[in-house]
Amino acid sequence: MADIAAVEARGVTKIFGQGQDGVRALDDVSIAIRQNEFFTLLGPSGCGKTTLLRLIAGFELPSAGEILLEGQPVGHLPPYERAVNTVFQSYALFPHMTVAQNIGFGLEMQGRPAAERARRVEEMLALVKLAGLAARRPSQLSGGQQQRVALARALANRPKVLLLDEPLSALDLKLRKEMQIELKRLQHETGITFIFVTHDQEEALTMSDRIAVMNRGRILQIGGPTEIYEHPTEHFVADFIGETNFLEAEVRGVNNGEAALRFPSGGELAVPTARAIAQGTKVSLALRPERSSLVKAGSPALLTGRVQNIVYFGTDTTYYVELEGSGSFTVRMQNREGARLSFAQDEIVGVAFAPDAVQILAD
C-alpha cells in the first residue's frame, strides 16, 4: 500500500468573483505532497501559489475539487481545526508579548498546562538557536531573529504540515541565504512536511526536495531541483528557472531514443529524447549557458557567431554572442587555472556543446 500523502489537492479550482468578472486563480490543480518533504510552490506573482497555500490552510475554500490532509478531506474544517500552521511574510508577532510569550501563545490557546508550555518554549528556543532571548520583545530583535520566533511559534504545537508564505522576502541577501540553510535544517530535524511558497528560483533550488513550477493557475512541472533545472519540459519552466538559451531546430528523425536535429546553420546533432516526434517537426530547444563553450573560429562547432560583450564575474566569465541568423546566445565559462581561453569582443567564434546538454521542449 502506497504511503498516504501529507497533503493532496484533487482537481482544485478557485475562482474569485462572479461571471465575466471572475478571476480563475487556480485551474484544475492536482498535486500530492509527501510526508516529511520540503515542497516548494514556485512561480511569478499571480500564478496561484499563495492561493493554493491558503486553501490548504483553510483561509479560502475551493470553487471545485477538494483538499485532503493525510488522506482525509478537510473542506468542512476551519483553519484552527486543521493540523497545519502558517508562517506569513510579515511574521505577525505580537509586539506587546515577549519572545517566550509569542512562542507559547498557541499552546496557551489550546489550554496546555504552564509547565508543558514552558518546556516546549525552551525546546523551540533551542531549536531555532535563540536561547537566552526569551524575555525580549519583537522590537528588540533583528529581522532574522523575528523570523526565527515566528518559525518557533508555528512549530511549537507540532503541526503535521507547516506552510510558509514567502517568509524570507523581507530579509537582506546575506541573511536570506543563512535562513535558507536554517529552514532546511529545521525541516530535517523536526520531520514536519514543509510547503514553501516563493518566486525566488535560487531559494527553491537550494532548499527543496521537490518543486512545483506554476503559471496562470496551473502546475506546469513537478520534480526535484536537478530535474527542474536540467530537464525542463516547457518553455516557461526553462525560462523561469535560471538563465537559458533557446534555439530552433528541425527533427530529421527519431531512432533508439535519439532525435536527429538540423539547425538553421546546417549543422546536425543527435540528442537524447523520450518523445515520439515526427520527421520535419520544428522544435524549440533549451540549453543552459554553462553547458556550452566557445571555440576558436575554424574549430568544430554547430553554431558560429560574433562576441558582442564579455562580463567577468570572478569565478566565471559570461560571453554574449550574436549567432549568424539565429539571434543571441549566452555562454558561461569557468575561470579555472590553465583552462581559461582568451576571446575578444567582436571576435568570430564557434559555440560547442554536448548532445546531453540540449533539452527538447514540449510543443
DOMIFI-81226 format. One record per residue (C-alpha): x, z, y negated. Coordinates in steps of 0.02 Angstrom, whole numbers, padded with zeros to 5 digits, always signed. Each point is the difference from the previous one (the first is absolute). Layout:
! DOMIFI-81226
XZY ...
! end
This chain:
! DOMIFI-81226
+00000+00000+00000 +00071-00050-00169 +00037+00135-00128 -00139+00030-00124 +00044-00061-00174 +00020+00134-00133 -00098-00109-00122 -00098-00158+00033 -00097-00118-00112 -00121-00118+00085 -00064-00148-00099 +00002+00098-00162 -00066-00084-00157 -00017+00085-00169 -00096-00079-00144 -00010+00082-00171 -00151-00050-00103 -00153-00105+00042 -00039-00184+00020 +00107-00126-00093 +00087+00140-00093 +00058+00081+00162 +00187+00012+00032 +00057-00014+00182 +00143+00125+00004 +00017-00007+00190 -00049-00147+00108 -00028+00034+00186 +00156+00107+00024 +00043+00062+00175 +00152+00105+00034 +00060+00135+00123 +00129+00127-00060 +00092+00093+00138 +00025+00186+00023 +00158+00070-00084 +00032-00162-00094 +00063-00032-00175 -00114-00144-00046 +00005-00088-00167 -00134-00103-00088 +00098-00119-00109 -00061-00125-00128 -00022-00041-00184 -00121+00090-00116 -00180-00040+00044 +00036-00050+00180 -00111+00138+00073 +00130+00121+00066 -00057+00151-00101 -00182-00041+00039 +00039+00007+00186 +00089+00166-00025 -00151+00071-00091 -00115-00057+00140 +00108+00093+00126 -00002+00155-00111 -00189-00010-00021 +00002-00023-00190 -00088-00167+00026 -00115-00066+00136 +00016-00176+00075 -00129-00133-00038 +00020-00058+00180 +00102+00054+00151 +00061+00174+00043 +00148+00118-00012 +00053+00103+00151 +00116+00150+00011 +00070+00028+00175 -00136-00111+00070 -00146+00085-00086 -00102-00083-00140 +00010+00102-00160 -00117-00095-00116 -00121+00147+00000 +00134+00129-00045 +00042+00050-00179 +00186+00004-00049 +00020+00188+00026 -00059-00014+00181 +00125-00135+00047 +00168+00050+00074 +00094-00092-00137 +00083+00050-00163 +00050-00108-00148 +00149+00004-00116 -00042-00090-00162 +00113-00090-00122 -00034+00134-00132 +00038+00145+00122 -00155+00094-00068 +00083+00171+00001 -00092+00147-00079 +00101+00041-00158 -00058+00181-00010 +00055+00038+00180 +00172+00037+00067 +00084-00112+00128 -00051+00119+00139 -00180+00007-00060 -00010-00189-00010 +00066-00019+00177 -00116+00133+00069 -00155-00055-00094 -00074-00103+00142 +00030+00138+00125 -00086+00124-00114 -00151-00115-00015 -00008-00001+00190 -00006+00190+00002 +00167+00023+00088 +00068+00179+00000 +00126+00045-00136 +00139+00031+00126 -00026-00170+00080 -00002-00085-00171 +00161+00085-00053 +00087-00048+00162 -00058-00180-00012 +00051-00014-00183 +00173+00064+00044 +00013-00129+00139 -00052-00140-00118 +00123+00052-00134 +00139-00007+00128 -00061-00169+00065 +00005-00082-00172 +00159+00094-00049 -00076+00101-00143 +00034+00176+00065 +00025+00116-00147 -00117-00092-00118 -00163+00078+00061 -00034+00092-00164 +00027-00146-00117 -00138-00099-00087 -00011-00190+00016 +00057-00020-00181 +00164+00085+00047 +00038-00130+00134 +00078-00172-00004 -00102-00152+00052 +00081-00002+00171 -00035+00185+00026 -00182-00024-00051 -00011-00140+00127 +00065+00117+00136 -00127+00133-00046 -00140-00128+00014 +00065-00050+00172 +00014+00181+00056 -00179+00036-00056 -00064-00152+00094 +00096+00048+00158 -00041+00186-00004 -00162-00010+00100 +00078-00117+00129 -00105-00158-00024 +00002-00129+00138 +00025-00138-00129 +00086+00007-00169 -00049-00134-00127 +00123-00039-00139 -00059-00105-00147 +00157-00067-00087 +00069+00178-00019 +00175-00054-00054 -00045-00122-00139 +00023+00127-00141 +00177+00048+00053 +00161-00077-00065 +00096-00118+00114 +00129+00123+00067 -00129+00135+00036 -00119-00127+00077 +00134-00052+00124 +00035+00182+00044 -00185+00033+00028 -00015-00152+00113 +00123+00083+00118 -00087+00168-00018 -00171-00072+00041 +00066-00080+00158 +00083+00164+00048 -00162+00096-00029 -00100-00123+00104 +00125+00014+00143 +00008+00190-00006 -00188+00030-00012 -00056-00137+00121 -00148-00038-00115 -00060-00178-00022 +00046-00058-00176 -00095-00143-00083 +00094-00053-00155 -00063-00117-00136 +00125-00094-00109 +00034-00163-00088 +00189+00030+00015 +00075-00107+00139 +00159+00104+00010 -00099+00161+00026 -00098-00082+00140 +00154-00069+00088 +00096+00164-00019 -00127+00122+00069 -00126-00088+00111 -00019-00013+00187 -00124-00141-00033 -00062-00090-00154 -00165-00087-00037 +00020-00130-00137 -00163-00022-00096 -00065-00124-00127 -00174-00032-00070 -00083+00129+00111 +00073-00064+00164 +00144+00048+00114 +00117-00149+00018 +00131+00070+00119 +00040+00163+00090 +00171+00039+00072 +00158+00102-00010 +00114-00018-00151 +00118-00120+00091 -00144-00109+00061 -00083-00006-00171 +00162-00044-00088 +00081-00115+00127 -00156-00083+00071 -00137-00015-00132 -00144-00105+00063 -00076-00051-00167 +00063-00061-00167 -00066+00151-00094 +00088+00124+00117 +00165-00093-00011 -00012-00009-00189 -00057+00179-00028 +00130+00083+00113 +00170-00025-00078 +00073-00162-00066 -00036-00161+00094 +00040-00184-00007 -00140-00120+00046 +00034-00172+00070 -00107-00141+00066 +00036-00098+00159 -00085-00118+00122 -00019+00044+00183 +00073-00136+00111 -00054+00087+00160 -00006+00167+00093 +00090+00025+00164 +00051+00156+00098 -00045+00119-00141 +00092-00099-00133 -00069-00106-00141 +00104-00149-00055 -00010-00005-00189 +00048-00137-00121 +00039+00051-00179 -00028-00109-00154 +00189-00020-00007 -00009-00089+00167 +00087+00138+00095 -00077+00064+00162 +00002+00172+00081 -00083+00078+00154 -00069+00173-00038 -00085+00129+00113 -00190+00005-00002 -00139+00072+00107 -00131-00113-00079 -00067-00167+00059 +00024-00120-00146 -00047-00183+00006 +00130-00132-00033 -00001-00060-00181 -00069+00165-00067 +00072+00056-00166 +00047+00184+00006 +00058+00131-00123 +00158+00096+00044 +00067+00168-00060 +00186+00038-00008 +00075+00161-00068 +00144-00020-00126 +00118+00108+00103 -00027-00106+00157 +00079-00154-00081 +00172-00042-00069 +00086-00125-00111 +00129-00124+00064 +00111-00121-00093 -00066-00175-00031 +00031-00111+00150 -00014+00143+00127 -00143-00007+00127 -00160+00063-00084 -00186-00042+00004 -00024+00016-00187 +00102-00053-00150 -00013+00056-00180 +00083+00052-00161 +00042+00182-00044 -00102+00043-00155 +00040+00184-00019 +00108+00136+00078 -00040+00186-00008 +00123+00131+00061 -00080+00160+00069 +00154+00092+00064 -00040+00002+00185 -00056-00181-00003 -00011-00155-00108 -00160-00100-00024 +00009-00187-00027 -00145-00097-00073 +00006-00179+00061 -00104-00150-00055 -00028-00103+00158 -00005-00188-00002 -00186-00041-00010 -00056+00169+00073 -00003+00125-00143 +00102+00159-00017 +00081+00103+00138 +00079+00173-00004 +00151+00047+00105 +00065+00179+00011 +00174+00024+00072 +00089+00165+00031 +00164+00030-00090 +00097+00050+00154 +00189+00007-00011 +00072-00163+00062 -00172-00077+00026 -00044-00046-00179 +00002-00183-00047 +00015-00057-00179 -00137-00111-00069 -00016-00052-00181 -00148-00035-00111 -00053-00184+00005 +00095-00025+00163 -00081-00110+00133 -00018+00104+00159 -00082-00002+00170 -00123+00134+00060 +00021+00051+00182 -00108+00113+00109 -00030+00037+00183 -00159-00058+00089 -00061+00178+00031 +00005+00036-00188 -00146-00120-00027 -00178+00065+00015 -00144-00124+00016 -00149+00066-00097 -00184-00011+00045 -00104-00139-00077 
! end
